[in-house]
C-alpha cells in the first residue's frame, strides 16, 4: 500500500465518523443550510477556494487521493480520468446544496484538515502530538534535536525568506515556537509536502 493511500483512507474514515451526528440530526429535523455552511459551522475543516487558483496545489492532491481511495466515489467523477478541475467543479456545484446525504462527499473532496489536526491524527498511534505550549523551556528538547544528522534537511525557513533555512547553530526556542504556530492552521497538502515533514519533526513531542 502506498504512503499516499495509507494516509488518504484514514482522512475519509474520520469524515464518516465526524459527520455521523450531522446525518442523524438532519434526517430527523430537516436541513435547510448549505453543505458549505455546515462544514463552516463544524469549524474543524478548511473549506477550499473553488473560485480561484489559491488552493490548486491541494486540489491536485485530492484528485490523486480520489483515484486510489475506494471508500468514496461520486457518480459524475471518473476514478480513472480525474484531475483538479473535475473536483473543483463538483465542489462549486454542490457547495450551495442542502442535501445532507452529500455531506460526507463534500467534506472529503471540498475541505481539508489543518496541518496541526492532520499531524495530530497521524501521530495518535505513536502517542505524539503537536506542541502548543508557550513556555519556552518546553521546547528545549526540540531545539536540541533540531538539524540532527539524520534530519539535517528538515529545517525551518527564515522569516520572510522561504528559500533560506535556519541552521542548527542559529535555532532558538522562540524561532521554533513562532514557525510552528505560523503553519499550524495551514491546510494539509500531503505527507510528502515540505511543511508536513518539517512540522512533523520540529513541532511534535511525546505525550504521556
PyMOL commands that place a pseudoatom at each C-alpha (Angstrom):
pseudoatom trace, name=CA, resn=UNK, resi=1, chain=A, elem=C, hetatm=0, pos=[0.000, 0.000, 0.000]
pseudoatom trace, name=CA, resn=UNK, resi=2, chain=A, elem=C, hetatm=0, pos=[1.394, 3.389, -0.959]
pseudoatom trace, name=CA, resn=UNK, resi=3, chain=A, elem=C, hetatm=0, pos=[2.013, 6.040, 1.683]
pseudoatom trace, name=CA, resn=UNK, resi=4, chain=A, elem=C, hetatm=0, pos=[-0.477, 8.332, -0.077]
pseudoatom trace, name=CA, resn=UNK, resi=5, chain=A, elem=C, hetatm=0, pos=[-3.218, 5.743, 0.105]
pseudoatom trace, name=CA, resn=UNK, resi=6, chain=A, elem=C, hetatm=0, pos=[-2.325, 4.811, 3.663]
pseudoatom trace, name=CA, resn=UNK, resi=7, chain=A, elem=C, hetatm=0, pos=[-2.902, 8.372, 4.808]
pseudoatom trace, name=CA, resn=UNK, resi=8, chain=A, elem=C, hetatm=0, pos=[-5.737, 9.254, 2.440]
pseudoatom trace, name=CA, resn=UNK, resi=9, chain=A, elem=C, hetatm=0, pos=[-8.018, 6.474, 3.655]
pseudoatom trace, name=CA, resn=UNK, resi=10, chain=A, elem=C, hetatm=0, pos=[-7.969, 7.446, 7.360]
pseudoatom trace, name=CA, resn=UNK, resi=11, chain=A, elem=C, hetatm=0, pos=[-8.865, 11.001, 6.341]
pseudoatom trace, name=CA, resn=UNK, resi=12, chain=A, elem=C, hetatm=0, pos=[-12.030, 9.697, 4.682]
pseudoatom trace, name=CA, resn=UNK, resi=13, chain=A, elem=C, hetatm=0, pos=[-12.790, 7.327, 7.549]
pseudoatom trace, name=CA, resn=UNK, resi=14, chain=A, elem=C, hetatm=0, pos=[-12.575, 10.185, 10.027]
pseudoatom trace, name=CA, resn=UNK, resi=15, chain=A, elem=C, hetatm=0, pos=[-15.001, 12.103, 7.838]
pseudoatom trace, name=CA, resn=UNK, resi=16, chain=A, elem=C, hetatm=0, pos=[-17.630, 9.384, 8.165]
pseudoatom trace, name=CA, resn=UNK, resi=17, chain=A, elem=C, hetatm=0, pos=[-17.333, 9.404, 11.937]
pseudoatom trace, name=CA, resn=UNK, resi=18, chain=A, elem=C, hetatm=0, pos=[-17.247, 13.178, 12.260]
pseudoatom trace, name=CA, resn=UNK, resi=19, chain=A, elem=C, hetatm=0, pos=[-20.343, 13.832, 10.195]
pseudoatom trace, name=CA, resn=UNK, resi=20, chain=A, elem=C, hetatm=0, pos=[-22.340, 10.948, 11.608]
pseudoatom trace, name=CA, resn=UNK, resi=21, chain=A, elem=C, hetatm=0, pos=[-24.055, 13.167, 14.152]
pseudoatom trace, name=CA, resn=UNK, resi=22, chain=A, elem=C, hetatm=0, pos=[-24.928, 15.638, 11.385]
pseudoatom trace, name=CA, resn=UNK, resi=23, chain=A, elem=C, hetatm=0, pos=[-26.591, 12.926, 9.329]
pseudoatom trace, name=CA, resn=UNK, resi=24, chain=A, elem=C, hetatm=0, pos=[-28.663, 11.632, 12.232]
pseudoatom trace, name=CA, resn=UNK, resi=25, chain=A, elem=C, hetatm=0, pos=[-29.743, 15.120, 13.314]
pseudoatom trace, name=CA, resn=UNK, resi=26, chain=A, elem=C, hetatm=0, pos=[-30.670, 16.497, 9.934]
pseudoatom trace, name=CA, resn=UNK, resi=27, chain=A, elem=C, hetatm=0, pos=[-32.512, 13.386, 8.817]
pseudoatom trace, name=CA, resn=UNK, resi=28, chain=A, elem=C, hetatm=0, pos=[-34.754, 13.919, 11.817]
pseudoatom trace, name=CA, resn=UNK, resi=29, chain=A, elem=C, hetatm=0, pos=[-35.033, 17.693, 11.762]
pseudoatom trace, name=CA, resn=UNK, resi=30, chain=A, elem=C, hetatm=0, pos=[-34.648, 18.504, 8.071]
pseudoatom trace, name=CA, resn=UNK, resi=31, chain=A, elem=C, hetatm=0, pos=[-31.722, 20.570, 6.880]
pseudoatom trace, name=CA, resn=UNK, resi=32, chain=A, elem=C, hetatm=0, pos=[-32.060, 23.979, 5.267]
pseudoatom trace, name=CA, resn=UNK, resi=33, chain=A, elem=C, hetatm=0, pos=[-28.418, 25.043, 5.350]
pseudoatom trace, name=CA, resn=UNK, resi=34, chain=A, elem=C, hetatm=0, pos=[-25.938, 24.598, 2.522]
pseudoatom trace, name=CA, resn=UNK, resi=35, chain=A, elem=C, hetatm=0, pos=[-23.231, 21.949, 2.712]
pseudoatom trace, name=CA, resn=UNK, resi=36, chain=A, elem=C, hetatm=0, pos=[-20.616, 24.699, 2.748]
pseudoatom trace, name=CA, resn=UNK, resi=37, chain=A, elem=C, hetatm=0, pos=[-22.332, 26.359, 5.695]
pseudoatom trace, name=CA, resn=UNK, resi=38, chain=A, elem=C, hetatm=0, pos=[-22.486, 23.099, 7.649]
pseudoatom trace, name=CA, resn=UNK, resi=39, chain=A, elem=C, hetatm=0, pos=[-18.763, 22.466, 7.229]
pseudoatom trace, name=CA, resn=UNK, resi=40, chain=A, elem=C, hetatm=0, pos=[-18.009, 26.058, 8.207]
pseudoatom trace, name=CA, resn=UNK, resi=41, chain=A, elem=C, hetatm=0, pos=[-20.152, 25.709, 11.347]
pseudoatom trace, name=CA, resn=UNK, resi=42, chain=A, elem=C, hetatm=0, pos=[-18.407, 22.475, 12.280]
pseudoatom trace, name=CA, resn=UNK, resi=43, chain=A, elem=C, hetatm=0, pos=[-15.206, 24.511, 12.458]
pseudoatom trace, name=CA, resn=UNK, resi=44, chain=A, elem=C, hetatm=0, pos=[-12.847, 21.567, 12.012]
pseudoatom trace, name=CA, resn=UNK, resi=45, chain=A, elem=C, hetatm=0, pos=[-12.061, 21.823, 8.316]
pseudoatom trace, name=CA, resn=UNK, resi=46, chain=A, elem=C, hetatm=0, pos=[-10.717, 24.458, 5.946]
pseudoatom trace, name=CA, resn=UNK, resi=47, chain=A, elem=C, hetatm=0, pos=[-13.087, 24.962, 3.019]
pseudoatom trace, name=CA, resn=UNK, resi=48, chain=A, elem=C, hetatm=0, pos=[-11.013, 25.137, -0.157]
pseudoatom trace, name=CA, resn=UNK, resi=49, chain=A, elem=C, hetatm=0, pos=[-11.469, 28.023, -2.574]
pseudoatom trace, name=CA, resn=UNK, resi=50, chain=A, elem=C, hetatm=0, pos=[-13.157, 26.764, -5.740]
pseudoatom trace, name=CA, resn=UNK, resi=51, chain=A, elem=C, hetatm=0, pos=[-13.287, 30.178, -7.454]
pseudoatom trace, name=CA, resn=UNK, resi=52, chain=A, elem=C, hetatm=0, pos=[-9.548, 30.883, -7.519]
pseudoatom trace, name=CA, resn=UNK, resi=53, chain=A, elem=C, hetatm=0, pos=[-6.213, 29.126, -8.016]
pseudoatom trace, name=CA, resn=UNK, resi=54, chain=A, elem=C, hetatm=0, pos=[-5.103, 29.633, -4.395]
pseudoatom trace, name=CA, resn=UNK, resi=55, chain=A, elem=C, hetatm=0, pos=[-5.675, 26.002, -3.436]
pseudoatom trace, name=CA, resn=UNK, resi=56, chain=A, elem=C, hetatm=0, pos=[-4.928, 24.323, -6.758]
pseudoatom trace, name=CA, resn=UNK, resi=57, chain=A, elem=C, hetatm=0, pos=[-1.933, 22.512, -5.281]
pseudoatom trace, name=CA, resn=UNK, resi=58, chain=A, elem=C, hetatm=0, pos=[-4.293, 20.890, -2.764]
pseudoatom trace, name=CA, resn=UNK, resi=59, chain=A, elem=C, hetatm=0, pos=[-6.958, 20.106, -5.365]
pseudoatom trace, name=CA, resn=UNK, resi=60, chain=A, elem=C, hetatm=0, pos=[-4.272, 18.196, -7.257]
pseudoatom trace, name=CA, resn=UNK, resi=61, chain=A, elem=C, hetatm=0, pos=[-3.573, 16.042, -4.192]
pseudoatom trace, name=CA, resn=UNK, resi=62, chain=A, elem=C, hetatm=0, pos=[-7.276, 15.426, -3.612]
pseudoatom trace, name=CA, resn=UNK, resi=63, chain=A, elem=C, hetatm=0, pos=[-7.626, 14.228, -7.214]
pseudoatom trace, name=CA, resn=UNK, resi=64, chain=A, elem=C, hetatm=0, pos=[-4.753, 11.774, -6.662]
pseudoatom trace, name=CA, resn=UNK, resi=65, chain=A, elem=C, hetatm=0, pos=[-6.336, 10.502, -3.455]
pseudoatom trace, name=CA, resn=UNK, resi=66, chain=A, elem=C, hetatm=0, pos=[-9.732, 10.132, -5.112]
pseudoatom trace, name=CA, resn=UNK, resi=67, chain=A, elem=C, hetatm=0, pos=[-8.256, 7.870, -7.794]
pseudoatom trace, name=CA, resn=UNK, resi=68, chain=A, elem=C, hetatm=0, pos=[-6.842, 5.476, -5.182]
pseudoatom trace, name=CA, resn=UNK, resi=69, chain=A, elem=C, hetatm=0, pos=[-9.471, 5.670, -2.449]
pseudoatom trace, name=CA, resn=UNK, resi=70, chain=A, elem=C, hetatm=0, pos=[-12.291, 3.158, -2.782]
pseudoatom trace, name=CA, resn=UNK, resi=71, chain=A, elem=C, hetatm=0, pos=[-14.068, 4.491, 0.313]
pseudoatom trace, name=CA, resn=UNK, resi=72, chain=A, elem=C, hetatm=0, pos=[-15.647, 7.346, -1.619]
pseudoatom trace, name=CA, resn=UNK, resi=73, chain=A, elem=C, hetatm=0, pos=[-16.989, 7.666, -5.148]
pseudoatom trace, name=CA, resn=UNK, resi=74, chain=A, elem=C, hetatm=0, pos=[-19.006, 10.373, -6.865]
pseudoatom trace, name=CA, resn=UNK, resi=75, chain=A, elem=C, hetatm=0, pos=[-21.279, 9.428, -9.749]
pseudoatom trace, name=CA, resn=UNK, resi=76, chain=A, elem=C, hetatm=0, pos=[-20.129, 12.165, -12.135]
pseudoatom trace, name=CA, resn=UNK, resi=77, chain=A, elem=C, hetatm=0, pos=[-16.392, 11.914, -11.378]
pseudoatom trace, name=CA, resn=UNK, resi=78, chain=A, elem=C, hetatm=0, pos=[-14.448, 9.112, -13.036]
pseudoatom trace, name=CA, resn=UNK, resi=79, chain=A, elem=C, hetatm=0, pos=[-11.913, 7.222, -10.931]
pseudoatom trace, name=CA, resn=UNK, resi=80, chain=A, elem=C, hetatm=0, pos=[-9.572, 6.678, -13.860]
pseudoatom trace, name=CA, resn=UNK, resi=81, chain=A, elem=C, hetatm=0, pos=[-9.769, 10.092, -15.501]
pseudoatom trace, name=CA, resn=UNK, resi=82, chain=A, elem=C, hetatm=0, pos=[-9.951, 12.738, -12.784]
pseudoatom trace, name=CA, resn=UNK, resi=83, chain=A, elem=C, hetatm=0, pos=[-7.977, 15.909, -12.201]
pseudoatom trace, name=CA, resn=UNK, resi=84, chain=A, elem=C, hetatm=0, pos=[-8.260, 19.019, -10.019]
pseudoatom trace, name=CA, resn=UNK, resi=85, chain=A, elem=C, hetatm=0, pos=[-10.689, 20.642, -12.484]
pseudoatom trace, name=CA, resn=UNK, resi=86, chain=A, elem=C, hetatm=0, pos=[-13.254, 17.869, -12.011]
pseudoatom trace, name=CA, resn=UNK, resi=87, chain=A, elem=C, hetatm=0, pos=[-13.037, 18.081, -8.218]
pseudoatom trace, name=CA, resn=UNK, resi=88, chain=A, elem=C, hetatm=0, pos=[-13.280, 21.880, -8.154]
pseudoatom trace, name=CA, resn=UNK, resi=89, chain=A, elem=C, hetatm=0, pos=[-16.270, 21.857, -10.483]
pseudoatom trace, name=CA, resn=UNK, resi=90, chain=A, elem=C, hetatm=0, pos=[-18.029, 19.301, -8.290]
pseudoatom trace, name=CA, resn=UNK, resi=91, chain=A, elem=C, hetatm=0, pos=[-17.423, 21.469, -5.235]
pseudoatom trace, name=CA, resn=UNK, resi=92, chain=A, elem=C, hetatm=0, pos=[-18.754, 24.572, -6.990]
pseudoatom trace, name=CA, resn=UNK, resi=93, chain=A, elem=C, hetatm=0, pos=[-21.944, 22.757, -7.955]
pseudoatom trace, name=CA, resn=UNK, resi=94, chain=A, elem=C, hetatm=0, pos=[-22.600, 21.164, -4.576]
pseudoatom trace, name=CA, resn=UNK, resi=95, chain=A, elem=C, hetatm=0, pos=[-21.499, 23.875, -2.115]
pseudoatom trace, name=CA, resn=UNK, resi=96, chain=A, elem=C, hetatm=0, pos=[-24.924, 25.556, -2.110]
pseudoatom trace, name=CA, resn=UNK, resi=97, chain=A, elem=C, hetatm=0, pos=[-26.960, 22.332, -1.976]
pseudoatom trace, name=CA, resn=UNK, resi=98, chain=A, elem=C, hetatm=0, pos=[-28.767, 21.322, 1.214]
pseudoatom trace, name=CA, resn=UNK, resi=99, chain=A, elem=C, hetatm=0, pos=[-28.896, 17.542, 0.687]
pseudoatom trace, name=CA, resn=UNK, resi=100, chain=A, elem=C, hetatm=0, pos=[-27.221, 16.175, 3.823]
pseudoatom trace, name=CA, resn=UNK, resi=101, chain=A, elem=C, hetatm=0, pos=[-26.727, 12.882, 2.002]
pseudoatom trace, name=CA, resn=UNK, resi=102, chain=A, elem=C, hetatm=0, pos=[-23.893, 14.596, 0.112]
pseudoatom trace, name=CA, resn=UNK, resi=103, chain=A, elem=C, hetatm=0, pos=[-22.189, 15.923, 3.226]
pseudoatom trace, name=CA, resn=UNK, resi=104, chain=A, elem=C, hetatm=0, pos=[-19.557, 13.199, 3.517]
pseudoatom trace, name=CA, resn=UNK, resi=105, chain=A, elem=C, hetatm=0, pos=[-18.533, 13.584, -0.119]
pseudoatom trace, name=CA, resn=UNK, resi=106, chain=A, elem=C, hetatm=0, pos=[-18.479, 17.377, 0.093]
pseudoatom trace, name=CA, resn=UNK, resi=107, chain=A, elem=C, hetatm=0, pos=[-16.488, 17.380, 3.337]
pseudoatom trace, name=CA, resn=UNK, resi=108, chain=A, elem=C, hetatm=0, pos=[-13.905, 14.956, 1.964]
pseudoatom trace, name=CA, resn=UNK, resi=109, chain=A, elem=C, hetatm=0, pos=[-13.433, 16.446, -1.501]
pseudoatom trace, name=CA, resn=UNK, resi=110, chain=A, elem=C, hetatm=0, pos=[-14.017, 20.142, -0.855]
pseudoatom trace, name=CA, resn=UNK, resi=111, chain=A, elem=C, hetatm=0, pos=[-12.389, 20.814, 2.503]
pseudoatom trace, name=CA, resn=UNK, resi=112, chain=A, elem=C, hetatm=0, pos=[-9.151, 19.880, 4.228]
pseudoatom trace, name=CA, resn=UNK, resi=113, chain=A, elem=C, hetatm=0, pos=[-7.838, 19.350, 7.715]
pseudoatom trace, name=CA, resn=UNK, resi=114, chain=A, elem=C, hetatm=0, pos=[-5.468, 21.947, 9.091]
pseudoatom trace, name=CA, resn=UNK, resi=115, chain=A, elem=C, hetatm=0, pos=[-1.838, 20.883, 9.253]
pseudoatom trace, name=CA, resn=UNK, resi=116, chain=A, elem=C, hetatm=0, pos=[-1.917, 20.624, 13.054]
pseudoatom trace, name=CA, resn=UNK, resi=117, chain=A, elem=C, hetatm=0, pos=[-5.083, 18.499, 13.079]
pseudoatom trace, name=CA, resn=UNK, resi=118, chain=A, elem=C, hetatm=0, pos=[-3.807, 16.146, 10.381]
pseudoatom trace, name=CA, resn=UNK, resi=119, chain=A, elem=C, hetatm=0, pos=[-0.451, 15.613, 12.064]
pseudoatom trace, name=CA, resn=UNK, resi=120, chain=A, elem=C, hetatm=0, pos=[-2.113, 15.030, 15.437]
pseudoatom trace, name=CA, resn=UNK, resi=121, chain=A, elem=C, hetatm=0, pos=[-4.391, 12.440, 13.812]
pseudoatom trace, name=CA, resn=UNK, resi=122, chain=A, elem=C, hetatm=0, pos=[-1.484, 10.720, 12.071]
pseudoatom trace, name=CA, resn=UNK, resi=123, chain=A, elem=C, hetatm=0, pos=[0.627, 10.565, 15.268]
pseudoatom trace, name=CA, resn=UNK, resi=124, chain=A, elem=C, hetatm=0, pos=[-2.076, 9.287, 17.638]
pseudoatom trace, name=CA, resn=UNK, resi=125, chain=A, elem=C, hetatm=0, pos=[-0.792, 5.724, 17.470]
pseudoatom trace, name=CA, resn=UNK, resi=126, chain=A, elem=C, hetatm=0, pos=[2.714, 6.940, 18.380]
pseudoatom trace, name=CA, resn=UNK, resi=127, chain=A, elem=C, hetatm=0, pos=[1.481, 8.871, 21.439]
pseudoatom trace, name=CA, resn=UNK, resi=128, chain=A, elem=C, hetatm=0, pos=[2.803, 12.094, 19.974]
pseudoatom trace, name=CA, resn=UNK, resi=129, chain=A, elem=C, hetatm=0, pos=[1.140, 15.447, 19.343]
pseudoatom trace, name=CA, resn=UNK, resi=130, chain=A, elem=C, hetatm=0, pos=[1.811, 18.990, 18.169]
pseudoatom trace, name=CA, resn=UNK, resi=131, chain=A, elem=C, hetatm=0, pos=[3.426, 21.035, 20.939]
pseudoatom trace, name=CA, resn=UNK, resi=132, chain=A, elem=C, hetatm=0, pos=[1.357, 24.163, 21.542]
pseudoatom trace, name=CA, resn=UNK, resi=133, chain=A, elem=C, hetatm=0, pos=[2.971, 25.263, 24.810]
pseudoatom trace, name=CA, resn=UNK, resi=134, chain=A, elem=C, hetatm=0, pos=[4.027, 28.911, 25.058]
pseudoatom trace, name=CA, resn=UNK, resi=135, chain=A, elem=C, hetatm=0, pos=[6.503, 28.040, 27.811]
pseudoatom trace, name=CA, resn=UNK, resi=136, chain=A, elem=C, hetatm=0, pos=[9.947, 28.359, 26.223]
pseudoatom trace, name=CA, resn=UNK, resi=137, chain=A, elem=C, hetatm=0, pos=[11.582, 25.620, 28.288]
pseudoatom trace, name=CA, resn=UNK, resi=138, chain=A, elem=C, hetatm=0, pos=[9.062, 23.064, 26.960]
pseudoatom trace, name=CA, resn=UNK, resi=139, chain=A, elem=C, hetatm=0, pos=[10.755, 23.453, 23.581]
pseudoatom trace, name=CA, resn=UNK, resi=140, chain=A, elem=C, hetatm=0, pos=[14.256, 22.610, 24.834]
pseudoatom trace, name=CA, resn=UNK, resi=141, chain=A, elem=C, hetatm=0, pos=[14.253, 19.022, 23.563]
pseudoatom trace, name=CA, resn=UNK, resi=142, chain=A, elem=C, hetatm=0, pos=[13.030, 20.034, 20.107]
pseudoatom trace, name=CA, resn=UNK, resi=143, chain=A, elem=C, hetatm=0, pos=[15.718, 22.704, 19.931]
pseudoatom trace, name=CA, resn=UNK, resi=144, chain=A, elem=C, hetatm=0, pos=[18.356, 20.124, 20.906]
pseudoatom trace, name=CA, resn=UNK, resi=145, chain=A, elem=C, hetatm=0, pos=[17.289, 17.660, 18.209]
pseudoatom trace, name=CA, resn=UNK, resi=146, chain=A, elem=C, hetatm=0, pos=[16.903, 20.335, 15.518]
pseudoatom trace, name=CA, resn=UNK, resi=147, chain=A, elem=C, hetatm=0, pos=[19.083, 19.717, 12.485]
pseudoatom trace, name=CA, resn=UNK, resi=148, chain=A, elem=C, hetatm=0, pos=[20.474, 16.397, 13.735]
pseudoatom trace, name=CA, resn=UNK, resi=149, chain=A, elem=C, hetatm=0, pos=[22.483, 14.490, 11.131]
pseudoatom trace, name=CA, resn=UNK, resi=150, chain=A, elem=C, hetatm=0, pos=[19.652, 12.117, 10.218]
pseudoatom trace, name=CA, resn=UNK, resi=151, chain=A, elem=C, hetatm=0, pos=[17.229, 15.037, 9.863]
pseudoatom trace, name=CA, resn=UNK, resi=152, chain=A, elem=C, hetatm=0, pos=[19.548, 17.751, 8.608]
pseudoatom trace, name=CA, resn=UNK, resi=153, chain=A, elem=C, hetatm=0, pos=[17.188, 18.544, 5.723]
pseudoatom trace, name=CA, resn=UNK, resi=154, chain=A, elem=C, hetatm=0, pos=[14.196, 19.202, 7.997]
pseudoatom trace, name=CA, resn=UNK, resi=155, chain=A, elem=C, hetatm=0, pos=[14.981, 22.835, 8.748]
pseudoatom trace, name=CA, resn=UNK, resi=156, chain=A, elem=C, hetatm=0, pos=[12.510, 25.685, 9.193]
pseudoatom trace, name=CA, resn=UNK, resi=157, chain=A, elem=C, hetatm=0, pos=[12.758, 28.672, 6.814]
pseudoatom trace, name=CA, resn=UNK, resi=158, chain=A, elem=C, hetatm=0, pos=[13.886, 32.090, 7.901]
pseudoatom trace, name=CA, resn=UNK, resi=159, chain=A, elem=C, hetatm=0, pos=[11.021, 34.505, 8.427]
pseudoatom trace, name=CA, resn=UNK, resi=160, chain=A, elem=C, hetatm=0, pos=[10.167, 36.134, 5.108]
pseudoatom trace, name=CA, resn=UNK, resi=161, chain=A, elem=C, hetatm=0, pos=[12.815, 34.091, 3.267]
pseudoatom trace, name=CA, resn=UNK, resi=162, chain=A, elem=C, hetatm=0, pos=[11.337, 30.680, 2.474]
pseudoatom trace, name=CA, resn=UNK, resi=163, chain=A, elem=C, hetatm=0, pos=[14.354, 29.563, 0.462]
pseudoatom trace, name=CA, resn=UNK, resi=164, chain=A, elem=C, hetatm=0, pos=[16.824, 30.280, 3.266]
pseudoatom trace, name=CA, resn=UNK, resi=165, chain=A, elem=C, hetatm=0, pos=[16.860, 27.813, 6.141]
pseudoatom trace, name=CA, resn=UNK, resi=166, chain=A, elem=C, hetatm=0, pos=[17.661, 28.431, 9.795]
pseudoatom trace, name=CA, resn=UNK, resi=167, chain=A, elem=C, hetatm=0, pos=[20.781, 26.415, 10.527]
pseudoatom trace, name=CA, resn=UNK, resi=168, chain=A, elem=C, hetatm=0, pos=[21.262, 24.378, 13.700]
pseudoatom trace, name=CA, resn=UNK, resi=169, chain=A, elem=C, hetatm=0, pos=[23.696, 26.874, 15.235]
pseudoatom trace, name=CA, resn=UNK, resi=170, chain=A, elem=C, hetatm=0, pos=[21.163, 29.685, 14.861]
pseudoatom trace, name=CA, resn=UNK, resi=171, chain=A, elem=C, hetatm=0, pos=[17.988, 27.953, 16.059]
pseudoatom trace, name=CA, resn=UNK, resi=172, chain=A, elem=C, hetatm=0, pos=[16.251, 29.165, 19.218]
pseudoatom trace, name=CA, resn=UNK, resi=173, chain=A, elem=C, hetatm=0, pos=[13.219, 28.030, 21.144]
pseudoatom trace, name=CA, resn=UNK, resi=174, chain=A, elem=C, hetatm=0, pos=[11.438, 31.212, 20.087]
pseudoatom trace, name=CA, resn=UNK, resi=175, chain=A, elem=C, hetatm=0, pos=[12.063, 30.604, 16.374]
pseudoatom trace, name=CA, resn=UNK, resi=176, chain=A, elem=C, hetatm=0, pos=[10.688, 27.081, 16.604]
pseudoatom trace, name=CA, resn=UNK, resi=177, chain=A, elem=C, hetatm=0, pos=[7.627, 28.247, 18.536]
pseudoatom trace, name=CA, resn=UNK, resi=178, chain=A, elem=C, hetatm=0, pos=[6.905, 31.046, 16.063]
pseudoatom trace, name=CA, resn=UNK, resi=179, chain=A, elem=C, hetatm=0, pos=[7.289, 28.895, 12.963]
pseudoatom trace, name=CA, resn=UNK, resi=180, chain=A, elem=C, hetatm=0, pos=[5.186, 26.029, 14.288]
pseudoatom trace, name=CA, resn=UNK, resi=181, chain=A, elem=C, hetatm=0, pos=[2.440, 28.457, 15.231]
pseudoatom trace, name=CA, resn=UNK, resi=182, chain=A, elem=C, hetatm=0, pos=[2.586, 30.113, 11.792]
pseudoatom trace, name=CA, resn=UNK, resi=183, chain=A, elem=C, hetatm=0, pos=[1.981, 26.872, 9.861]
pseudoatom trace, name=CA, resn=UNK, resi=184, chain=A, elem=C, hetatm=0, pos=[-0.429, 25.142, 12.267]
pseudoatom trace, name=CA, resn=UNK, resi=185, chain=A, elem=C, hetatm=0, pos=[-3.569, 26.488, 10.618]
pseudoatom trace, name=CA, resn=UNK, resi=186, chain=A, elem=C, hetatm=0, pos=[-2.412, 25.963, 7.034]
pseudoatom trace, name=CA, resn=UNK, resi=187, chain=A, elem=C, hetatm=0, pos=[-4.421, 23.378, 5.077]
pseudoatom trace, name=CA, resn=UNK, resi=188, chain=A, elem=C, hetatm=0, pos=[-2.863, 19.929, 4.942]
pseudoatom trace, name=CA, resn=UNK, resi=189, chain=A, elem=C, hetatm=0, pos=[-1.474, 19.139, 1.489]
pseudoatom trace, name=CA, resn=UNK, resi=190, chain=A, elem=C, hetatm=0, pos=[0.112, 15.683, 1.661]
pseudoatom trace, name=CA, resn=UNK, resi=191, chain=A, elem=C, hetatm=0, pos=[2.598, 13.702, 3.732]
pseudoatom trace, name=CA, resn=UNK, resi=192, chain=A, elem=C, hetatm=0, pos=[5.220, 14.493, 1.084]
pseudoatom trace, name=CA, resn=UNK, resi=193, chain=A, elem=C, hetatm=0, pos=[4.726, 18.254, 1.442]
pseudoatom trace, name=CA, resn=UNK, resi=194, chain=A, elem=C, hetatm=0, pos=[7.705, 20.071, 2.971]
pseudoatom trace, name=CA, resn=UNK, resi=195, chain=A, elem=C, hetatm=0, pos=[5.687, 21.837, 5.671]
pseudoatom trace, name=CA, resn=UNK, resi=196, chain=A, elem=C, hetatm=0, pos=[4.272, 18.484, 6.765]
pseudoatom trace, name=CA, resn=UNK, resi=197, chain=A, elem=C, hetatm=0, pos=[7.684, 16.851, 7.013]
pseudoatom trace, name=CA, resn=UNK, resi=198, chain=A, elem=C, hetatm=0, pos=[9.366, 19.769, 8.778]
pseudoatom trace, name=CA, resn=UNK, resi=199, chain=A, elem=C, hetatm=0, pos=[6.486, 20.280, 11.213]
pseudoatom trace, name=CA, resn=UNK, resi=200, chain=A, elem=C, hetatm=0, pos=[6.183, 16.573, 11.908]
pseudoatom trace, name=CA, resn=UNK, resi=201, chain=A, elem=C, hetatm=0, pos=[9.786, 16.552, 13.132]
pseudoatom trace, name=CA, resn=UNK, resi=202, chain=A, elem=C, hetatm=0, pos=[10.160, 20.005, 14.706]
pseudoatom trace, name=CA, resn=UNK, resi=203, chain=A, elem=C, hetatm=0, pos=[6.719, 20.743, 16.166]
pseudoatom trace, name=CA, resn=UNK, resi=204, chain=A, elem=C, hetatm=0, pos=[5.703, 17.459, 17.793]
pseudoatom trace, name=CA, resn=UNK, resi=205, chain=A, elem=C, hetatm=0, pos=[6.536, 15.783, 21.069]
pseudoatom trace, name=CA, resn=UNK, resi=206, chain=A, elem=C, hetatm=0, pos=[5.688, 12.637, 23.002]
pseudoatom trace, name=CA, resn=UNK, resi=207, chain=A, elem=C, hetatm=0, pos=[2.649, 12.771, 25.280]
pseudoatom trace, name=CA, resn=UNK, resi=208, chain=A, elem=C, hetatm=0, pos=[2.118, 10.790, 28.449]
for i in range(1, 208): cmd.bond("trace and resi %d" % i, "trace and resi %d" % (i + 1))
show_as sticks, trace
zoom trace
